[in-house]
Amino acid sequence: MIEIGLGIVEQYRGRGLATELLHGMWGWVVDQPGVTTLRYTVSPDNAPSQAIIRKLGFAHVGQQIDEEDGPEDIFEMSAAEYRRRYLA
């Protein structure tokens, strides 16, 4: 499994950069040996990131407590499903 996190400087938010960055990273990582699951964790209060990951079709699979950030929702998609949806 690979978990990716990112942040966009406020003045550049709302331009689709996060989606492009995620596709760039995931497009590479899904072909790495042993990676079968993509995971994205995000604060329940981070509406923009929640919207991005839901739009991409990742499934909400639970919640965890991060020592630094507090509660985080967990979203996952298999590497095979990502390849099928976005790289086919």
Secondary structure, DSSP 8 states (H G I E B T S, - for coil): -EE------GGGTTSSHHHHHHHHHHHHHTTSTT--EEEEEE-TT-HHHHHHHHHTT-EEEEEEEETTTEEEEEEEEEHHHHIIIII-
